[in-house]
Every structure is written in C-alpha cells, then in structure tokens.
Amino acid sequence: MSELGLESEGFEKGRDALIAAKIESPSSVITGLELPDMRGEELIKQLNKMGEPIPIIVFSSNTDEERRRYLEMQGVVGIVAKTSNWKEDLRKFFL
C-alpha cells in the first residue's frame, strides 16, 4: 500500500482486523480469503455487521464466476487476482 502512496495498517489475523475496525472505522478494507484464524468470508460478514458499509476489496487466486458473485452479494466492491499486475489492479480502486 505504501508503494501506491496510501496509508495502511496491516493485520495477520482476521480477529485483529475486526478489533481495529471497531476502534478506528476504516475507510476501506483489503483482505485475502485464507486467513490464519478465519475464512475471509467470515471477516467480510463480521465487517458488514458493524453498521456503516465499509468498501471491501479481496485478493484471491480463485476468481471463478460463482465465487465472484457470492463475494459481490456480500458487499465486496472489488476482487484483485493474485497476478503479477496486482498493484495496477489495486491502484484502480484508490486513484
């Protein structure tokens, strides 16, 4: 994120991200779907329960159409495939 000129705070575990989100009210969240302590879908579900919608972007190696539709129904605003162009794909959401 710093390479894109954006401030960010990183968390390894979904629970840590949820605690921080409750305290800091982030302007957006970027997550993977495989976290050490929970699935990314669970993190997204918990973030959605917090009140005000938070734009969520997901990094995923699985971008099949069914999963994409499911994530979009959960409020995910973007899915970035884990490719060599991920920085450019991510930049589109912030610039």
C-alpha positions in Angstrom: 0.0 0.0 0.0 2.9 2.4 0.7 4.1 1.8 -2.8 0.8 3.2 -4.0 1.2 6.2 -1.7 -1.6 5.1 0.6 -1.6 4.9 4.4 -2.5 1.4 5.7 -2.4 -0.8 8.7 -1.8 -4.5 8.3 -3.0 -7.4 10.3 -2.2 -11.1 10.0 -5.3 -12.3 11.7 -8.9 -11.5 11.0 -9.8 -11.1 14.6 -7.1 -8.4 15.0 -8.5 -6.6 11.9 -12.0 -6.7 13.4 -10.9 -5.2 16.7 -9.1 -2.4 14.9 -12.1 -1.8 12.6 -14.3 -1.4 15.6 -12.0 1.2 17.1 -10.8 3.1 14.0 -13.7 2.9 11.5 -11.5 2.3 8.4 -12.4 3.9 5.1 -11.8 0.5 3.3 -10.6 -3.0 4.0 -8.4 -5.2 1.8 -8.3 -8.9 2.7 -7.5 -12.3 1.4 -9.8 -15.2 1.7 -7.4 -17.5 3.6 -6.6 -16.0 7.0 -4.8 -17.9 9.8 -7.7 -17.7 12.2 -10.8 -17.5 10.0 -12.0 -17.5 6.4 -12.1 -14.2 4.6 -15.8 -14.6 4.0 -16.3 -14.7 7.8 -14.3 -11.5 8.2 -16.4 -9.8 5.5 -19.6 -11.0 7.2 -18.5 -9.6 10.6 -17.4 -6.3 9.0 -20.8 -6.0 7.4 -22.5 -6.3 10.8 -20.6 -3.3 12.2 -23.1 -0.7 10.8 -21.9 1.7 8.2 -20.8 -0.1 5.0 -17.1 -0.4 4.5 -15.8 -0.9 1.0 -14.0 -4.3 0.9 -11.5 -5.4 -1.7 -10.5 -9.1 -1.8 -7.3 -10.6 -3.0 -7.9 -14.1 -4.4 -6.3 -16.8 -6.5 -9.8 -18.2 -7.1 -11.8 -15.7 -9.2 -14.4 -18.1 -10.7 -17.7 -16.5 -11.6 -19.7 -18.2 -8.8 -17.3 -17.1 -6.1 -17.2 -13.6 -7.6 -21.0 -13.3 -7.5 -21.1 -14.6 -3.9 -18.5 -12.0 -2.8 -20.3 -9.2 -4.6 -23.5 -10.2 -2.8 -21.6 -9.8 0.5 -20.7 -6.2 -0.4 -17.2 -6.7 -1.9 -16.6 -3.9 -4.2 -13.6 -5.4 -6.0 -11.7 -8.6 -6.5 -8.0 -8.5 -7.3 -6.5 -11.6 -8.8 -3.1 -12.6 -7.4 -1.2 -11.9 -10.5 2.0 -10.1 -11.4 -0.2 -7.0 -12.2 -1.9 -6.8 -8.7 -0.5 -3.4 -7.9 -2.1 -1.9 -11.1 -5.4 -3.7 -10.4 -5.4 -2.4 -6.8 -4.4 1.1 -7.9 -7.7 1.4 -9.9 -9.7 1.4 -6.7 -7.8 4.2 -5.0 -6.7 6.6 -7.7 
